[in-house]
Structure formats: C-alpha cells, structure tokens
C-alpha cells in the first residue's frame, strides 16, 4: 500500500463564500463537483463540502481523505490490519474510493485515481 498524500475535509455552510478564502490560502483554483446532493470544491489540500445537514453529519465522521496508489491493495492491507471496510471500493468523481473504520475508531476515506 502506497500513501500519496492526504486531503483535509472541511464542511462549510456557504461554499461560495468559502471558496475565495481557500483559493487564496492554497494558491489555486477550485475544482468543483456534486455528489449525492453535496457540493464539493477541491482546492489544494482542502476538500470543501456543503449540503443538507443530514449529509454533512455523515461526512463529518470521516477524518480525512487519503490518496493511495491502488484502492484494492489498500483494502487488502487495511483488512489484514484489522480495519473494517465500511463502503467500497466504488467509483467516484475523484477516482475509486473506500471508507474504512480503523481499529482505534477513526474513519478515513481512501481514494486512488484509477477510475
């Protein structure tokens, strides 16, 4: 399993207001998409999310998004280490992803670019 980096997940009330701040902070433009009624903007190492409160409540439980070389390999390693795969791997706008519950109770999303 090869970890390539991590993205900080930030739930915001108003995506339009938050984007200019994070674009300036990260020095880049937002890449926007929508998934399951949640508007998303990826800016540098930040993933901004805005949407219905019930959806954001679930998203807030995921500590970070971790970029990996291969989600299938990551699933194998996580399972060997005692993690519980909550969802996935499934295709997403950013690549294939899975959600894992670590033995310590932390929840992370793992994503690769292999669509």
Protein Blocks (a to p, Z undefined) as FASTA:
>chain_A
ZZfbdcdddddfblmlmmmmmmmmnopacddddeehiacddehjbccddddfklmmmmmm
pmbacddfblklmmmmmmmnopacfbdcdddfkbccdddddfkopacddddfbZZ
